[in-house]
Amino acid sequence: MYITITPQKLGGTYSQSSADFVGYLEKENQGLEQEDMECFFNQYGDGISAKEVIKEIDGNTSKLKKIEPKFYSITVSPSQYELSRLQNSSEELKRYTRELMKDYAASFNREINGRPIRIDDIKYYAKIEHQRTYKGTDFQIKENQPYASKILQLKTDIRKIENGTMTGNKAEKEKEIAKLEREAPHQQDGKRIVQGMAKSGNQSHIHIIVSRKDVSNKVSLSPGSKYKASEAEMHGKNVKRGFDRNSFFEKAEKTFDKTFGYQRNFAETYQARKDFIKNPKIYFAALMKLPTNEKALAFKFMGKAGIPMMPSIPVTQGQLAMKIFKGLRRGAEVAIKSSSIGI
């Protein structure tokens, strides 16, 4: 499970309206018949149009300054293993979203009229998407890049040979390109993975657009608050503030597991990924204590994710983690090979 929370983009080509973002989320509906389209939904309704989403989000921005985000985007990306537990991706992910947003509301350390924030206070709209493409930040693209660069140079050379500005053997260069295409480490359906290529398999994920203001349009609820969970004195009163992201991410996993009866492996947990970033030694020590089958499956998850499993790991920490990983991996080979899971 990978979840991101990002504020509305402001400035540049982005307007103060949610129209651009909502329009982006409609991309998979282009060219489809009405009955085949994925519509927006919220806690209590389905079949909500893009027009209504824009109207509701843009109309719920009372007293927000021009430099403040009017909404936040939450993207929820279950893994292929998690998605394999679902019988009907669209309907079951809708059900999960409605439970997830209860966790979102509960993660605010705020009160409205003396009571905790609850789901009825949150104005949001969500949409299920089923396609993903490879981006430049994906490890498959990064590791294929040296091959891509050589292929590009060879194709440039071929064009020069064709227009007479360079001498050389065109056929030999074409053979070298074909060889590089085959040798690139990451392939899909027999082809080198390139940026923009559609990912195979079940790629269902959830996009949620949630208003910065509560449903009454009076209270500002920011999941981007720099305060996790604290109190501050305002106008002579102690006021609760903050949003606990760690709590939200952990609850999101537990809610998925409970909803679908999913047995989460150590390597899939949010806490484990945090440990990998902050203290690789603790992470790998815990990994090596797992039972044989769980350990083998954990290595498989890590391989699929293309270690490191989380983005933006400092170079020194990442290098340390890889050094530890290689040492421990050698000692675990026998246990892994004896597993029925394989890597």
URWO-V663581 format. One record per pair of residues at least 12 apart in sequence whose C-alpha atoms are under 6 Angstrom apart, sorted by sequence separation. I is the first residue (numbers start at 1). GAP is how many residues later the second one is. D is the distance in whole Angstrom. If there is no record, write none. Layout:
# URWO-V663581
i={I/I}
gap={GAP/GAP}
d={D/D}
This chain:
# URWO-V663581
i={105/158/105/229/105/228/227/228/228/102/225/223/151/267/19/18/144/296/17/280/292/300/140/293/43/135/8/134/7/134/8/133/134/8/133/7/133/6/132/133/6/132/5/5/4/4/3/131/3/130/130/2/129/1/129/1/128/1/128/127/127/126/126/42/125/41/125/41/124/40/124/40/123/123/122/123/121/122/121/109/77/76/76/110/75/109/110/75/109/74/109/74/109/73/108/73/107/72/107/72/71/71/71/107/70/104/100/57/60}
gap={12/12/13/13/14/14/15/15/16/17/17/20/26/31/35/36/40/40/41/41/43/43/46/46/55/60/61/61/62/62/63/63/63/64/64/65/65/66/66/66/67/67/68/69/70/71/72/72/73/73/74/75/75/76/76/77/77/78/78/79/80/81/82/83/83/84/84/85/85/86/86/87/87/88/92/92/93/93/94/120/128/129/130/130/131/131/131/132/132/133/133/134/134/135/135/136/136/137/137/138/139/140/141/141/142/144/152/154/157}
d={6/6/5/5/5/5/4/5/5/5/6/5/6/5/6/6/6/5/6/5/6/5/6/6/6/5/5/5/6/5/6/5/6/5/5/4/4/6/6/5/5/6/6/5/6/5/6/5/5/5/4/5/6/6/5/4/6/6/5/6/5/6/4/5/6/6/5/5/6/5/4/5/6/6/5/5/5/6/5/5/5/6/5/5/6/6/5/5/5/6/5/5/6/6/4/5/6/6/5/5/5/4/5/6/5/6/6/6/5}
